[in-house]
Amino acid sequence: MPTTIWIIRVWSVTEIIITQTNIPAIVPADICYLGWQDSIDKLTRLVEPEIKDQ
């Protein structure tokens, strides 16, 4: 299952484009979307700074 990820700077934000091909027919597309969304949520928590009130 080849996966291609583009990370593009757009103005002051970052755009991520992910394509995945040759996914077996037995794997439902909804499950793929949920898996990627979970991965992106985890990446977001990893890279976003935690700003605490002082």
N, C-alpha and C positions, 0 to 999 in steps of 0.2 A: 504494500500500500504506500506508494510514493506520496510524501507530504511536502508541500512547498509553503514557506512562510515568508511573506514580505513585511518588513517593518519600515514604514515611510513616515518621515516628518512632514506634517502638514500644518503650516503656520505655527501655533504654539502647542499643538497636540501631536500625538503619535497615532498613526493608523496602522492596524495590523490586518493583513489579508492572508487567509489560510485556505489552501486547496488541498484536498486529499482525493486520490483517484484509486481505482481498482479495489474498492471496498467490496467484500463478498456480499452477495445478495442476502445471505442469511442475517446480516447485521442491519437492523432497522435504522433508517436515516435519523429518526428522532433520538435514538441512543447516541449516535455520533455527535449530533448537535449538543446534547446534554453533556457528553464527555468533554467536548471542546470548551463549552461554557464554564464548566467546573475548572478546567485547567486555566482558563483566562482569569477567572475570579481569584484563583490562588496566586497567579502571577501578579495581578493587581495588588493584592495584599502584601506581596513581597517587595514590590518596587515603590509603592506610594509611601511618602514619609508620614510618620505619625506626629502630628503637631499638637503638643499639649498646652493647655492654658497654664499660665504661670501665676 
